[in-house]
Amino acid sequence: MNTLLGFVLRVLLLLAGLVFAASLAIAFVLLVALWIVRSAWARLTGQRAAPFVMRVDPRGGFNSVMKRAPLAGRGTRAPGAADDVTDVEVKPPS
């Protein structure tokens, strides 16, 4: 019974994966079709076909985090810093 349940579970997971892959493929095909229609319309009307572009500034994310960050390292201590930390002495090899 255990092997039958495992087999059925594997088949269901395989089918779910295939449905997910098919949905991604359909979405990709629809986007490509939309791109082709847009490009063809631009050629017919004599306009330039501007590409789909999402501009990302890598510094933007860093700057937004740094604006919200506490002033760590400027004389303040991080929250939860321990006062009773001592150095560990190295034992000589025996």
DSSP file (Angstrom, degrees, kcal/mol; ACC not computed):
  #  RESIDUE AA STRUCTURE BP1 BP2  ACC     N-H-->O    O-->H-N    N-H-->O    O-->H-N    TCO  KAPPA ALPHA  PHI   PSI    X-CA   Y-CA   Z-CA
    1    1 A M     >        0   0    0      0, 0.0     4,-2.3     0, 0.0     5,-0.2   0.000 360.0 360.0 360.0 -36.9    0.0    0.0    0.0
    2    2 A N  H  >  +     0   0    0      1,-0.2     4,-2.2     2,-0.2     5,-0.2   0.892 360.0  48.0 -65.4 -40.1    2.9    2.3    0.8
    3    3 A T  H  > S+     0   0    0      2,-0.2     4,-2.2     1,-0.2    -1,-0.2   0.861 110.6  51.8 -70.1 -34.2    4.5    1.9   -2.6
    4    4 A L  H  > S+     0   0    0      2,-0.2     4,-2.5     1,-0.2    -2,-0.2   0.917 110.7  47.7 -67.0 -42.6    1.2    2.5   -4.3
    5    5 A L  H  X S+     0   0    0     -4,-2.3     4,-2.4     2,-0.2    -2,-0.2   0.904 112.5  49.6 -64.2 -41.5    0.6    5.7   -2.4
    6    6 A G  H  X S+     0   0    0     -4,-2.2     4,-2.3     2,-0.2    -2,-0.2   0.892 111.1  49.6 -63.3 -39.8    4.2    6.9   -3.2
    7    7 A F  H  X S+     0   0    0     -4,-2.2     4,-2.3     2,-0.2    -2,-0.2   0.924 111.6  47.7 -65.6 -44.4    3.7    6.1   -6.9
    8    8 A V  H  X S+     0   0    0     -4,-2.5     4,-2.5     1,-0.2    -2,-0.2   0.904 111.7  51.1 -63.1 -41.0    0.4    8.0   -7.0
    9    9 A L  H  X S+     0   0    0     -4,-2.4     4,-2.4     1,-0.2    -1,-0.2   0.912 110.3  48.9 -63.1 -41.9    2.0   10.9   -5.2
   10   10 A R  H  X S+     0   0    0     -4,-2.3     4,-2.3     2,-0.2    -2,-0.2   0.894 111.1  50.0 -64.9 -39.3    4.9   11.0   -7.7
   11   11 A V  H  X S+     0   0    0     -4,-2.3     4,-2.6     2,-0.2    -2,-0.2   0.917 111.3  48.9 -65.0 -42.4    2.5   10.9  -10.7
   12   12 A L  H  X S+     0   0    0     -4,-2.5     4,-2.5     2,-0.2    -2,-0.2   0.907 111.9  48.5 -64.3 -40.9    0.5   13.7   -9.2
   13   13 A L  H  X S+     0   0    0     -4,-2.4     4,-2.3     2,-0.2    -1,-0.2   0.887 111.1  51.0 -65.7 -37.8    3.6   15.8   -8.6
   14   14 A L  H  X S+     0   0    0     -4,-2.3     4,-2.4     2,-0.2    -2,-0.2   0.927 111.2  47.8 -63.7 -44.2    4.8   15.1  -12.1
   15   15 A L  H  X S+     0   0    0     -4,-2.6     4,-2.5     2,-0.2    -2,-0.2   0.899 110.9  51.1 -63.9 -40.0    1.4   16.2  -13.6
   16   16 A A  H  X S+     0   0    0     -4,-2.5     4,-2.3     1,-0.2    -1,-0.2   0.908 110.9  49.0 -63.7 -40.4    1.5   19.3  -11.4
   17   17 A G  H  X S+     0   0    0     -4,-2.3     4,-2.6     2,-0.2    -2,-0.2   0.891 110.9  49.9 -64.6 -39.7    5.0   20.1  -12.7
   18   18 A L  H  X S+     0   0    0     -4,-2.4     4,-2.5     2,-0.2    -2,-0.2   0.895 110.5  49.6 -66.6 -39.5    3.9   19.5  -16.3
   19   19 A V  H  X S+     0   0    0     -4,-2.5     4,-2.3     2,-0.2    -2,-0.2   0.913 112.4  48.3 -64.2 -41.8    0.9   21.8  -15.9
   20   20 A F  H  X S+     0   0    0     -4,-2.3     4,-2.2     2,-0.2    -2,-0.2   0.922 112.7  47.6 -64.1 -43.9    3.1   24.5  -14.4
   21   21 A A  H  X S+     0   0    0     -4,-2.6     4,-2.3     1,-0.2    -2,-0.2   0.893 111.7  50.8 -64.7 -38.8    5.7   24.2  -17.2
   22   22 A A  H  X S+     0   0    0     -4,-2.5     4,-2.5     2,-0.2    -1,-0.2   0.894 109.0  51.1 -65.8 -38.8    2.9   24.3  -19.8
   23   23 A S  H  X S+     0   0    0     -4,-2.3     4,-2.3     2,-0.2    -2,-0.2   0.897 110.8  48.6 -66.9 -38.1    1.5   27.5  -18.2
   24   24 A L  H  X S+     0   0    0     -4,-2.2     4,-2.3     2,-0.2    -2,-0.2   0.906 111.8  49.8 -64.8 -40.4    4.9   29.1  -18.3
   25   25 A A  H  X S+     0   0    0     -4,-2.3     4,-2.5     2,-0.2    -2,-0.2   0.905 111.0  48.7 -65.0 -40.9    5.3   28.1  -22.0
   26   26 A I  H  X S+     0   0    0     -4,-2.5     4,-2.5     2,-0.2    -2,-0.2   0.916 111.2  49.9 -65.1 -42.5    1.9   29.5  -22.9
   27   27 A A  H  X S+     0   0    0     -4,-2.3     4,-2.2     2,-0.2    -2,-0.2   0.906 111.7  49.0 -61.8 -40.8    2.7   32.8  -21.1
   28   28 A F  H  X S+     0   0    0     -4,-2.3     4,-2.4     2,-0.2    -2,-0.2   0.918 111.0  49.3 -65.0 -43.3    6.0   33.0  -22.9
   29   29 A V  H  X S+     0   0    0     -4,-2.5     4,-2.5     1,-0.2    -2,-0.2   0.901 110.7  50.8 -63.7 -40.2    4.3   32.3  -26.3
   30   30 A L  H  X S+     0   0    0     -4,-2.5     4,-2.5     2,-0.2    -1,-0.2   0.899 110.2  49.3 -65.1 -39.7    1.7   35.0  -25.6
   31   31 A L  H  X S+     0   0    0     -4,-2.2     4,-2.3     2,-0.2    -2,-0.2   0.908 111.9  48.4 -65.7 -40.4    4.3   37.5  -24.7
   32   32 A V  H  X S+     0   0    0     -4,-2.4     4,-2.4     2,-0.2    -2,-0.2   0.905 111.5  50.2 -64.8 -40.5    6.3   36.7  -27.9
   33   33 A A  H  X S+     0   0    0     -4,-2.5     4,-2.6     2,-0.2    -2,-0.2   0.913 110.7  49.5 -63.9 -41.5    3.1   37.0  -30.0
   34   34 A L  H  X S+     0   0    0     -4,-2.5     4,-2.4     1,-0.2    -2,-0.2   0.904 110.6  50.7 -62.0 -41.1    2.3   40.4  -28.3
   35   35 A W  H  X S+     0   0    0     -4,-2.3     4,-2.4     2,-0.2    -2,-0.2   0.906 111.1  48.1 -62.7 -42.7    5.9   41.5  -29.1
   36   36 A I  H  X S+     0   0    0     -4,-2.4     4,-2.7     2,-0.2    -2,-0.2   0.919 112.3  48.1 -66.8 -43.7    5.6   40.5  -32.8
   37   37 A V  H  X S+     0   0    0     -4,-2.6     4,-2.5     2,-0.2    -2,-0.2   0.912 112.8  49.3 -63.3 -41.5    2.2   42.2  -33.2
   38   38 A R  H  X S+     0   0    0     -4,-2.4     4,-2.1    -5,-0.2    -2,-0.2   0.911 112.7  46.9 -63.3 -43.1    3.5   45.4  -31.6
   39   39 A S  H  X S+     0   0    0     -4,-2.4     4,-2.1     2,-0.2    -2,-0.2   0.907 112.4  49.6 -66.4 -41.7    6.6   45.4  -33.8
   40   40 A A  H  X S+     0   0    0     -4,-2.7     4,-2.4     1,-0.2    -2,-0.2   0.907 110.4  50.6 -64.5 -40.9    4.5   44.7  -36.9
   41   41 A W  H  X S+     0   0    0     -4,-2.5     4,-2.1     1,-0.2     6,-0.2   0.896 109.2  51.5 -63.8 -39.4    2.1   47.6  -36.0
   42   42 A A  H  X>S+     0   0    0     -4,-2.1     5,-2.3     1,-0.2     4,-0.6   0.896 110.9  48.0 -65.0 -38.9    5.1   49.9  -35.5
   43   43 A R  H ><5S+     0   0    0     -4,-2.1     3,-0.6     3,-0.2    -2,-0.2   0.902 111.0  50.8 -67.8 -39.4    6.5   49.0  -38.9
   44   44 A L  H 3<5S+     0   0    0     -4,-2.4    -2,-0.2     1,-0.2    -1,-0.2   0.869 114.6  42.9 -66.2 -35.5    3.1   49.5  -40.6
   45   45 A T  H 3<5S-     0   0    0     -4,-2.1    -1,-0.2    -5,-0.2    -2,-0.2   0.482 113.6-116.1 -90.7  -2.0    2.6   52.9  -39.1
   46   46 A G  T <<5S+     0   0    0     -4,-0.6     2,-0.2    -3,-0.6    -3,-0.2   0.688  70.5 131.1  79.8  18.1    6.2   54.0  -39.7
   47   47 A Q      < -     0   0    0     -5,-2.3     2,-0.3    -6,-0.2    -1,-0.3  -0.608  63.5-102.6-100.2 163.3    7.2   54.3  -36.1
   48   48 A R        -     0   0    0     -2,-0.2     2,-1.0    -3,-0.1    -1,-0.0  -0.670  31.3-127.1 -82.1 138.9   10.2   52.9  -34.3
   49   49 A A        -     0   0    0     -2,-0.3   -10,-0.1   -10,-0.1    -1,-0.0  -0.768  23.5-151.9 -88.7 105.5    9.5   49.9  -32.1
   50   50 A A        -     0   0    0     -2,-1.0    -8,-0.0     1,-0.1     3,-0.0  -0.590  19.3-118.9 -76.2 136.1   10.8   50.7  -28.7
   51   51 A P        -     0   0    0      0, 0.0     2,-0.7     0, 0.0    -1,-0.1  -0.310  28.6 -98.4 -72.1 158.0   11.9   47.5  -26.8
   52   52 A F        +     0   0    0      2,-0.0     2,-0.4    -2,-0.0   -17,-0.0  -0.692  56.3 175.6 -73.9 115.6   10.3   46.5  -23.5
   53   53 A V        -     0   0    0     -2,-0.7     2,-0.6     2,-0.0    -3,-0.0  -0.985  27.3-168.6-130.6 133.6   12.8   47.8  -21.0
   54   54 A M        -     0   0    0     -2,-0.4     2,-0.3     2,-0.0    -2,-0.0  -0.929  22.7-148.0-117.7 104.6   12.8   47.9  -17.3
   55   55 A R        -     0   0    0     -2,-0.6     2,-0.5     2,-0.0    -2,-0.0  -0.559  15.7-172.1 -78.2 131.0   15.5   50.2  -16.1
   56   56 A V        -     0   0    0     -2,-0.3     3,-0.1     4,-0.0    -2,-0.0  -0.988  13.9-156.6-127.1 126.3   17.1   49.2  -12.8
   57   57 A D    >>  -     0   0    0     -2,-0.5     3,-1.4     1,-0.1     4,-0.8  -0.902   5.8-157.8-100.0 112.3   19.6   51.3  -11.0
   58   58 A P  H 3> S+     0   0    0      0, 0.0     4,-1.0     0, 0.0     3,-0.2   0.787  92.7  57.8 -62.6 -25.0   21.6   49.0   -8.7
   59   59 A R  H 3> S+     0   0    0      1,-0.2     4,-2.9     2,-0.2     5,-0.2   0.752  92.3  71.2 -74.5 -22.1   22.6   51.9   -6.5
   60   60 A G  H <> S+     0   0    0     -3,-1.4     4,-2.2     1,-0.2    -1,-0.2   0.920  99.1  44.8 -62.1 -45.5   18.9   52.7   -5.9
   61   61 A G  H  X S+     0   0    0     -4,-0.8     4,-1.9     2,-0.2    -1,-0.2   0.912 114.8  48.8 -64.6 -42.3   18.3   49.7   -3.7
   62   62 A F  H  X S+     0   0    0     -4,-1.0     4,-2.5     1,-0.2    -2,-0.2   0.933 112.3  48.1 -62.8 -46.2   21.5   50.3   -1.7
   63   63 A N  H  X S+     0   0    0     -4,-2.9     4,-1.7     1,-0.2    -1,-0.2   0.880 109.6  52.4 -64.7 -37.7   20.8   53.9   -1.2
   64   64 A S  H  X S+     0   0    0     -4,-2.2     4,-1.0    -5,-0.2    -1,-0.2   0.879 112.0  46.2 -67.7 -35.1   17.2   53.2    0.0
   65   65 A V  H  X S+     0   0    0     -4,-1.9     4,-1.2     1,-0.2     3,-0.4   0.911 110.8  52.2 -70.7 -41.4   18.5   50.7    2.5
   66   66 A M  H  < S+     0   0    0     -4,-2.5    -2,-0.2     1,-0.2    -1,-0.2   0.814 105.0  56.2 -66.6 -28.8   21.2   53.0    3.8
   67   67 A K  H  < S+     0   0    0     -4,-1.7    -1,-0.2     1,-0.2    -2,-0.2   0.855 113.3  40.6 -69.1 -33.2   18.7   55.8    4.3
   68   68 A R  H  < S+     0   0    0     -4,-1.0    -2,-0.2    -3,-0.4    -1,-0.2   0.591  94.4 104.1 -89.8 -11.3   16.7   53.6    6.6
   69   69 A A  S  < S-     0   0    0     -4,-1.2    -3,-0.0     1,-0.1    -4,-0.0  -0.384  76.5-111.6 -73.7 146.8   19.6   52.0    8.4
   70   70 A P        -     0   0    0      0, 0.0     2,-2.4     0, 0.0    -1,-0.1  -0.279  41.5 -93.0 -68.3 166.1   20.5   53.1   11.9
   71   71 A L    > > +     0   0    0      3,-0.1     3,-1.3     2,-0.1     5,-0.6  -0.313  61.7 170.3 -80.3  57.9   23.7   55.0   12.4
   72   72 A A  B 3 5 +a   76   0A   0     -2,-2.4     5,-0.1     1,-0.2    -3,-0.0  -0.476  62.8  25.4 -70.6 138.3   25.8   51.8   13.1
   73   73 A G  T 3 5S+     0   0    0      3,-0.9    -1,-0.2    -2,-0.2     4,-0.1   0.427  94.3  99.1  89.6  -1.5   29.5   52.4   13.2
   74   74 A R  T < 5S-     0   0    0     -3,-1.3     3,-0.1     2,-0.1    -2,-0.1  -0.270 117.5 -66.0-111.2  45.9   29.2   56.1   14.1
   75   75 A G  T   5S+     0   0    0      1,-0.4     2,-0.2     0, 0.0    -3,-0.1   0.333 110.0 107.3  91.9  -8.6   29.8   55.7   17.8
   76   76 A T  B   < -a   72   0A   0     -5,-0.6    -3,-0.9    -6,-0.0    -1,-0.4  -0.674  64.4-126.9-100.2 160.2   26.6   53.8   18.5
   77   77 A R        -     0   0    0     -2,-0.2     3,-0.1    -5,-0.1    -6,-0.1  -0.754  24.9-104.7-105.8 152.5   26.4   50.2   19.3
   78   78 A A    >   -     0   0    0     -2,-0.3     3,-1.4     1,-0.1     2,-0.1  -0.432  47.7 -95.7 -68.9 146.8   24.3   47.6   17.6
   79   79 A P  T 3  S+     0   0    0      0, 0.0    -1,-0.1     0, 0.0     0, 0.0  -0.416 109.7  23.0 -65.9 138.7   21.3   46.5   19.5
   80   80 A G  T 3  S+     0   0    0      1,-0.3     2,-0.2    -2,-0.1    -2,-0.1   0.576  81.9 157.1  84.3   9.8   21.9   43.3   21.6
   81   81 A A    <   -     0   0    0     -3,-1.4    -1,-0.3     1,-0.1     2,-0.2  -0.491  40.1-124.8 -70.9 137.4   25.6   43.8   21.7
   82   82 A A        -     0   0    0     -2,-0.2     3,-0.3     1,-0.1    -1,-0.1  -0.590  17.7-164.3 -87.9 143.7   27.1   41.9   24.7
   83   83 A D  S    S+     0   0    0     -2,-0.2    -1,-0.1     1,-0.2    -2,-0.0   0.656  82.9  62.7 -94.3 -19.8   29.3   43.7   27.3
   84   84 A D        +     0   0    0      2,-0.0     2,-0.4     0, 0.0    -1,-0.2  -0.026  67.9 131.6-101.6  31.6   30.8   40.5   28.9
   85   85 A V        -     0   0    0     -3,-0.3     2,-0.3     0, 0.0     0, 0.0  -0.704  33.9-172.6 -86.0 130.3   32.7   39.1   25.9
   86   86 A T        -     0   0    0     -2,-0.4     2,-0.1     1,-0.0    -2,-0.0  -0.854  26.8-102.2-119.9 157.5   36.3   38.1   26.6
   87   87 A D        -     0   0    0     -2,-0.3     2,-0.5     1,-0.1    -1,-0.0  -0.410  33.2-123.7 -73.9 154.6   39.0   37.0   24.3
   88   88 A V        -     0   0    0     -2,-0.1     2,-0.4     0, 0.0    -1,-0.1  -0.858  19.2-135.1-101.3 132.3   39.9   33.3   24.1
   89   89 A E        -     0   0    0     -2,-0.5     2,-0.3     1,-0.0     0, 0.0  -0.701  20.7-120.4 -87.8 137.4   43.5   32.3   24.9
   90   90 A V        -     0   0    0     -2,-0.4    -1,-0.0     1,-0.0     0, 0.0  -0.599  23.7-131.0 -77.6 131.5   45.1   29.8   22.5
   91   91 A K        -     0   0    0     -2,-0.3     3,-0.1     1,-0.1    -1,-0.0  -0.634  23.7-115.9 -80.9 138.4   46.2   26.6   24.2
   92   92 A P        -     0   0    0      0, 0.0     2,-0.1     0, 0.0    -1,-0.1  -0.458  39.6 -96.4 -70.8 147.6   49.8   25.5   23.4
   93   93 A P              0   0    0      0, 0.0     0, 0.0     0, 0.0     0, 0.0  -0.387 360.0 360.0 -64.7 140.3   50.0   22.2   21.5
   94   94 A S              0   0    0     -2,-0.1     0, 0.0    -3,-0.1     0, 0.0   0.434 360.0 360.0-102.3 360.0   50.6   19.3   23.8
